[in-house]
Amino acid sequence: MNEIKREGLSRLLSLMLRHKPERFEIELDAQGYAALEDVVDAAQEKYADVTREEIFEVVEGGDKRRFETNGDRIRARYGHSFPIDLGLPPMVPPEYLYYATAPDQAGFIIANGLSPGDRQFVHLSMDKEIAAAVAGSRTRTHVMFRVLARQASETGISFYDRTPVYLTHGVPPRFIEIDQEATVGRFALYGRRKRLKMPRPHPSSSVQTPETASG
């Protein structure tokens, strides 16, 4: 299976298992699982030659680990836009987790913290590279936040391990720090660095060149 088909099939599975199962007449149980054969049949409406083995190839491949199987059932591991009981126990998270977003969203996060929006959970990445890759699908320039996950968990906020991401229902602003400012060129969009403006010479003044300055 080539990369274009693999990516297209992954997006199709996300739509089926994370967001719009009813569009494909797929039934999910309380834990988000669907019958694998139903998913294969629905996928064949778009990719007539798709096989069960290719579905497994998408499940097992890729760093994001979006899907998992259990016998003859398949589900999305995270990213649902409707309530699902993933059956996950809370876990002690790493000291830091990361979240990247577009610069125009940064001020809201600093003031209000992180909330799931139209998803069931907030998704926090285990390293900055993963967070940047996630944000890169939505914005050319991003602000990187560092979440003090271990401190937050010690106050009773629950985190759920879905490596390479952790899930949580929300993070208050006191546990969020800017790790990397967004920049355009060499100037920061946030922080204390500002562009220096050179004074314009008056039209009537003479401009010294290196030659005239040296006499």
VMD Tcl script that draws the C-alpha trace (Angstrom):
set ca {
  {0.00 0.00 0.00}
  {1.47 3.34 -1.01}
  {1.73 6.33 1.35}
  {-1.10 8.28 -0.30}
  {-3.55 5.42 0.15}
  {-2.32 4.75 3.71}
  {-2.88 8.37 4.73}
  {-6.27 8.50 3.02}
  {-7.36 5.29 4.71}
  {-6.18 6.59 8.09}
  {-8.25 9.75 7.65}
  {-11.25 7.67 6.64}
  {-10.91 5.47 9.74}
  {-10.69 8.60 11.89}
  {-13.93 9.87 10.43}
  {-15.61 6.50 11.01}
  {-14.34 5.81 14.52}
  {-13.75 9.28 16.01}
  {-16.35 11.59 14.56}
  {-19.10 10.34 12.20}
  {-19.77 6.59 12.58}
  {-23.45 7.14 11.73}
  {-22.50 8.44 8.28}
  {-21.13 4.97 7.49}
  {-23.88 3.07 9.36}
  {-21.29 1.80 11.83}
  {-22.32 1.06 15.41}
  {-19.87 1.64 18.23}
  {-20.19 0.03 21.64}
  {-19.73 1.96 24.90}
  {-15.94 1.59 24.65}
  {-15.82 2.89 21.08}
  {-15.28 -0.46 19.37}
  {-16.82 -1.34 16.00}
  {-16.97 -4.68 14.24}
  {-13.89 -4.93 12.03}
  {-15.85 -6.43 9.14}
  {-18.28 -3.50 9.20}
  {-15.36 -1.09 9.00}
  {-13.80 -3.00 6.09}
  {-17.13 -3.01 4.23}
  {-17.58 0.72 4.80}
  {-14.01 1.48 3.71}
  {-14.62 -0.43 0.48}
  {-17.24 2.13 -0.47}
  {-14.33 4.56 -1.02}
  {-11.46 2.16 -1.69}
  {-13.03 -0.78 -3.52}
  {-9.89 -2.92 -3.28}
  {-9.07 -2.28 0.38}
  {-8.43 -5.44 2.39}
  {-8.55 -6.44 6.03}
  {-4.75 -6.69 5.96}
  {-4.46 -3.07 4.82}
  {-6.67 -1.97 7.69}
  {-4.28 -3.78 10.06}
  {-1.35 -2.09 8.33}
  {-2.83 1.32 9.18}
  {-3.55 0.23 12.77}
  {-0.03 -1.06 13.36}
  {1.89 1.59 11.42}
  {2.65 5.22 12.17}
  {4.00 7.00 15.22}
  {0.67 8.45 16.33}
  {-0.93 5.04 17.05}
  {-4.43 6.30 16.31}
  {-6.21 2.90 16.33}
  {-6.18 -0.46 18.07}
  {-7.86 -3.83 17.61}
  {-9.19 -6.37 20.07}
  {-10.02 -9.64 18.35}
  {-12.52 -8.85 15.61}
  {-13.16 -5.30 16.88}
  {-11.43 -2.00 16.14}
  {-11.53 1.45 17.76}
  {-9.78 4.83 17.82}
  {-7.38 5.13 20.75}
  {-8.12 8.86 21.28}
  {-9.49 11.92 19.50}
  {-13.25 11.28 19.84}
  {-15.67 14.17 19.40}
  {-18.37 12.32 21.35}
  {-18.32 10.59 24.78}
  {-16.63 7.19 24.89}
  {-15.62 5.10 27.91}
  {-12.07 4.18 26.97}
  {-11.76 2.20 30.20}
  {-8.41 3.77 31.09}
  {-7.10 4.07 34.65}
  {-5.53 7.41 35.63}
  {-1.75 7.34 35.39}
  {1.01 9.46 36.90}
  {2.19 11.54 33.93}
  {5.71 12.69 33.09}
  {6.90 15.89 34.74}
  {6.18 17.85 31.56}
  {3.83 17.41 28.62}
  {3.53 19.71 25.61}
  {0.86 21.46 23.58}
  {1.35 23.64 20.50}
  {-1.19 25.97 18.94}
  {-1.56 28.89 16.56}
  {-0.38 32.27 17.93}
  {-3.89 33.77 17.87}
  {-5.01 31.11 20.39}
  {-2.13 31.58 22.83}
  {-3.60 34.49 24.79}
  {-6.81 32.57 25.50}
  {-4.85 29.57 26.78}
  {-2.65 31.72 29.02}
  {-5.77 33.30 30.55}
  {-8.11 30.29 30.67}
  {-6.04 27.12 30.44}
  {-6.66 24.15 28.18}
  {-10.10 22.65 27.57}
  {-11.23 19.92 25.15}
  {-13.38 22.11 22.90}
  {-15.22 19.76 20.55}
  {-13.17 16.74 21.66}
  {-13.71 14.50 24.66}
  {-10.23 15.16 26.05}
  {-7.34 17.57 25.76}
  {-4.46 15.82 23.97}
  {-0.99 16.54 25.35}
  {2.14 15.30 23.60}
  {5.01 13.54 25.30}
  {7.64 15.65 23.53}
  {7.90 18.91 21.65}
  {8.49 17.28 18.28}
  {5.16 15.45 18.42}
  {3.33 18.58 19.59}
  {4.86 20.61 16.76}
  {3.88 17.98 14.20}
  {0.27 18.01 15.43}
  {0.11 21.81 15.29}
  {1.83 21.83 11.90}
  {-1.24 20.35 10.26}
  {-3.21 23.49 11.24}
  {-0.80 26.42 11.37}
  {2.49 27.52 9.82}
  {3.69 29.18 13.04}
  {2.96 27.89 16.53}
  {3.43 28.69 20.20}
  {4.77 25.78 22.27}
  {3.36 25.36 25.78}
  {4.90 23.26 28.55}
  {2.33 21.69 30.87}
  {3.41 20.98 34.44}
  {1.66 17.64 34.31}
  {3.16 16.03 37.39}
  {2.25 19.02 39.55}
  {-1.26 19.08 38.11}
  {-1.76 15.37 38.82}
  {-0.74 15.92 42.44}
  {-3.72 18.28 42.83}
  {-6.16 15.62 41.61}
  {-6.25 16.27 37.84}
  {-6.42 12.92 36.04}
  {-4.18 11.97 33.11}
  {-4.61 8.92 30.87}
  {-1.76 7.31 28.96}
  {-2.37 6.87 25.24}
  {1.29 6.97 24.16}
  {2.45 9.06 22.32}
  {-0.13 11.39 23.92}
  {-1.72 11.79 27.33}
  {-5.39 12.66 27.71}
  {-6.93 14.91 30.34}
  {-10.23 16.72 30.81}
  {-8.57 20.12 31.20}
  {-5.58 22.00 32.59}
  {-5.86 25.26 34.59}
  {-3.58 28.13 33.51}
  {-1.40 27.92 36.63}
  {0.06 24.65 35.30}
  {0.87 26.03 31.83}
  {4.03 27.85 30.75}
  {5.27 29.13 27.41}
  {8.14 26.88 26.38}
  {8.82 28.47 22.99}
  {7.48 31.71 21.60}
  {6.12 31.93 18.09}
  {8.36 33.88 15.78}
  {8.07 35.31 12.31}
  {11.54 35.70 10.95}
  {13.66 36.94 13.85}
  {10.95 38.81 15.76}
  {8.82 37.32 18.53}
  {5.06 37.54 18.53}
  {5.01 37.11 22.31}
  {7.51 38.24 24.90}
  {9.73 41.23 25.40}
  {11.68 41.25 22.15}
  {10.57 44.05 19.85}
  {11.56 45.19 16.43}
  {13.99 48.07 16.42}
  {12.99 51.05 14.26}
  {15.76 53.06 12.65}
  {15.16 56.83 12.56}
  {14.48 58.26 9.13}
  {16.78 61.07 8.02}
  {15.18 64.45 7.43}
  {14.80 65.16 3.68}
  {16.93 68.30 3.95}
  {19.74 66.66 5.86}
  {22.79 65.30 4.12}
  {23.46 61.61 4.49}
  {27.00 60.69 5.33}
  {28.50 57.76 3.51}
  {31.56 55.96 4.81}
  {33.62 57.98 2.34}
  {32.29 61.44 3.37}
  {32.38 60.52 7.06}
  {36.04 59.72 6.87}
  {36.82 63.03 5.14}
}
mol new
graphics top color blue
foreach p $ca { graphics top sphere $p radius 0.5 }
foreach p [lrange $ca 0 end-1] q [lrange $ca 1 end] { graphics top cylinder $p $q radius 0.2 }
display resetview
